[in-house]
Amino acid sequence: MFRTHPSPTDVGASIDDIAPLIGQTPMMQIDYRFDGRPRRLFTKYEQENMTGSVKDRMAEHILRGAYESGDLERGDTIVEASSGNTGISFAAIGRALGHAVRIYMPNWMSQERVRLIQSLGADIIPVSAEQGGFLGSIALCEKYAREHEHVFLPRQFDNPANITAHYESTGPEIEAQLATFGVEADAFVAGVGTGGTVMGVGRYLRRNGAAVKIHPLEPANSPTLRTGCKAGDHRIQGISDEFIPSIVDLNEMDEVVDSWDGDAILMAQALCSRLGLTVGISSGANFLGAAAILERLGADAAVVTIFPDSNKKYLSTDLCRNEPVGEDYLTPRITLERFRAIRLP
């Protein structure tokens, strides 16, 4: 199924044709109660992007820059290592532009991710833990580029354009949309996969010397940012990929916050079943991280986060199963009430 691998010489759209499908996503104010006390936080609803995730912003920005620099030309093959959403983004945008796409992905990611990438006409190469997992995927990309001509490597974990994408799009959108709600950001919280989102948004919100708290988030089960290496297993796909990417500078950010993967699953389930927000597991983690920071800063603080993608890529995972409640979980202390969404032109 989906064994259609088009030629890299196919003529595709231009990058300007694709740009209107990416960005300008809604922002929501979510009202809830924490231990019975009224609270609210703000979040970007990133499944409104072209392929349904925040990674479309980075993929479009990197490919646009590569065209402008001449690093990417018609007929080149796009080759990337991904835990899922980035692979989907490069597969869709790359194919729209007329490129062949080859994605190396750890073989324990959800089957929905695999099938989506295949459905977009990309080649997907599963990488086992024995082959090195995430780091092995990156090494295999580099090996492929050495052995083949006309290959473009986005290198999402090392490419500064990943940060620039969010400095130029996500950050300005957050600031403008918060102004519509009549507030300015006091803190921003986001899970770290590549780190592009938290680094780019953080730099933008602090560009004029504003004292905005910038908190990277990781799974409590696998504290990679705190240890510098793989330290346990977790189920929050898309963050904590076993190493700290080179574009992440922890010195630019405030304290790392975390969420247990089971707690993130419960929170994502609650956001879906109580508010109708079809979000993935990392969105649950980000909500919990933002809620924890709000408790530190006070109820009047404006804490912002990201809902990176939808639940549609996790239907075969524990997101759609009964999850036991842990002793230290925050979700049982949270009662979701309502949300209000805005979208700027």
Number of C-alpha atoms within 10 A of each C-alpha: 6 12 11 12 16 14 14 20 13 14 14 16 13 12 17 10 11 14 16 11 15 21 18 21 22 19 26 24 19 19 16 19 14 18 12 10 10 14 22 23 21 26 25 25 26 28 22 19 21 20 22 21 22 28 29 28 26 26 24 22 21 23 23 16 13 17 13 11 10 8 15 22 16 16 17 19 25 25 29 25 29 25 25 24 23 25 28 28 25 32 31 24 25 28 25 19 21 22 27 26 29 25 26 25 25 22 16 13 19 17 16 16 19 23 15 20 26 20 18 22 20 29 20 20 16 16 21 15 13 7 14 14 21 22 16 19 25 22 16 20 21 17 11 14 17 10 8 9 10 14 23 19 19 22 19 26 20 16 18 17 22 27 25 23 23 26 23 15 19 24 21 16 22 27 16 14 23 21 12 13 15 8 15 20 20 18 22 27 30 32 31 26 25 27 26 29 29 29 27 22 28 26 21 22 24 15 12 8 9 12 12 20 19 25 27 26 28 30 27 17 18 25 24 21 23 14 11 12 15 15 17 12 14 18 21 26 21 20 21 28 23 20 19 22 20 13 18 22 11 16 7 11 17 15 13 19 24 23 26 21 24 25 24 29 28 26 29 29 25 21 21 17 11 13 14 11 17 19 25 29 30 32 29 29 32 30 28 27 27 27 25 17 20 21 13 9 15 11 15 13 19 21 29 29 27 28 27 28 25 22 21 13 24 19 14 12 16 14 22 13 12 10 13 10 13 12 7 9 17 21 23 16 11 19 18 20 15 14 16 12 15 15 13 11 5
